Amino acid sequence: MGRKKMVLLNPGPVMISEKVRKSLMQPDICHREYEFFKIQRRVREKLVKVCGGDDRFSSVVITGSGTASLEAVASLLSNLDGKILVINNGTYGERIKKIAEIYGAKTKEIKFDLEKPISVSEIESVLKEDPSIEAIAVVHHETTTGMLNPLDEISKIAKQYGKILFVDAISSVGAEKLSIKDYDIDFCVGDPNKCIQSIPGVSFVCFKKSTLEKFRKKPRKLFYLDLITLYDFQEKDDTPFTPAVHAFYALDAALDELLREGVDRRRARYRMRAEELRGGLISMGFESFIPLEYCSSTLASFKLPADLTYEELHDELKRRGFIIYAPQPVLGSRVFRIANMGELTRRHTESFISNLESALKSLRGRKTTEVIILAAGVGKRLGKVSKPMLRFGRKTLIERNIRNILETGLKNITVVTGYLEDKVKKTVKEKFSRANIRFISNPAYDSSGSGYSLLLAERIFRNNDFIFMDADILYDERILNFLLNCSHENVALVDPRSGFKGEEVSVFAREDRVIGLGKDMRYPELYAGEAIGMYRFSKSAGAALANELKAMLEKRGRNVEYEDVLDLLAKQVSIYPRRIPPLPWIEIDTEEDMIRAEKIILPKIGG
């Protein structure tokens, strides 16, 4: 029985074409015969072409992963009298430093924030201050985060100061703009099983021949990975060791495909796949780890929703035929990576987004998260009506709320009722007879506020992570994704487009932390937007919320709104203001709101 075919969204090995796969079925040949050496020379010449070189450059193919080729170059550079400046903004910059130091190289590290672009001016300052630096080592595409580093600018600085430039292009060659000639790169390391779309087994170094010759009389520290020995043998159509012959077959075929397609067109294709994947994730409420404009054409990292682990998400998606990628340890456990290298089609990306939606629904169906809908109040400004029972289109507000929640996979719903509660209960039971929906009655609905209604559900939110929301909101169901798929435990949904007119609940935030809520404009410069009326909290935050509710109710009586309590809670619990994109919603309070809901909001959300 064959293994299930997976859609690989990891940064190598990648999905390859049928032509490359079939190339592996060619006849077995001896690695010391003319037939193999013809392939070896052809591959080496094509690699120089793909890397944008001319006759001043050559290449060596090494049987081993990309790290083997990095080690070959780093060990060579360890013979320099001066230092290697290692530009480090991720795991792979750190790897170059470790390899170089193992071979006794003198290194100087310039470390940058994982989440911010490299500062070329800082690099230049270091070069000015330390004339003992002889070489610069940089990762072009740092797949720790997806950051594409400014190689063109770094290359200009290297050339200006006369430094050897060593580039790890393992995850960029074949996809990103790269020219060893135009960028005057001395050593460029690549790996065919990523954007060249071949199989694992070999890697390569493209290099400036004149630079390599400067090291010929230096001590040799390696045997198998000695770059000069490998070059001398391969230049004579020979090999000192047994190479991975079939990996050469595949690489030869993959290079033909790449040269026919062209690097620019491949990058455009990858960009299309990236936009489909990233756009889908962002529209579902996922947050990118770094701004997407900093990312390469082929990989982006995303924060995990607070209620899920990487293992849960990975395993559920693998069961559906998709492989996502784990974070590097430096990022902790709350990130996952999505790559779009290889033979990925639009059908694959659309299927992934669809399967991700269903995977999330399935995972949340196993969670104990509680949802509390506050539906007790009286719509006095609308002529004393039950706002949850207001009908828009074919459904009442309470029906829409519950249906939207159930569509996310969440199953545990509690409705706090009050005014016309028999009517509300009857509607809910008829429409959702199979759902796990409970009711809590607020008999003092006419003389109490939303804070009192919320406290009635204390036994629920003290023991579980929970969501609570107002029942008088007409909204696009996608808004819930920005609550559920947020990476923070405690979240207030905020619409940054809303302006303050006097009735709205304003949210104020500093450095992505809510510092206050209220129907005022106390900190105009810290205004994050209008509170939508949807919140998520952890169990521990729920205990603090209950204590604050009790204290305020005891002090002021029952007529307390929950926003007043959240205003105090924000001083002791970190609440994240999750800003939603331009999606339609409205809170129904007045006749004017009713008209706007009917004429503007409902046509956009349907139903």
Secondary structure, 3 states (H helix, E strand, C coil): CCCCCCEECCCCCCCCCHHHHHHCCCCCCCCCCHHHHHHHHHHHHHHHHHCCCCCCEEEEEEECCHHHHHHHHHHHHCCCCCEEEEEECCHHHHHHHHHHHHCCCEEEEEECCCCCCCCHHHHHHHHHHCCCEEEEEEECEECCCCEECCHHHHHHHHHHCCCEEEEECCCCCCCCCCCCCCCCCCEEEECCCCCCCCCCCEEEEEEEHHHHHCCCCCCCCCCCCCHHHHHHHHHCCCCCCCCCHHHHHHHHHHHHHHHHHCHHHHHHHHHHHHHHHHHHHHHCCCCECCCHHHECCCEEEEECCCCCCHHHHHHHHHHCCEECECCCHHHCCCEEEEECCCCCCHHHHHHHHHHHHHHHHHHHCCCCCEEEEEECCCEHHHCCECHHHCEECCEEHHHHHHHHHHHCCCCEEEEEECCCHHHHHHHHHHHCCCCCEEEEECCCCCCCCHHHHHHCCHHHHCCCCEEEEECCEEECCCHHHHHHCCCCCCEEEEECCCCCCCCCCEEEEECCEEEEEECCCCCHHHEEEEEEEEEEECHHHHHHHHHHHHHHHHHHCCCCCHHHHHHHHCCCCCCEEEECCCCCEEECCCHHHHHHHHHHHHHHHCC
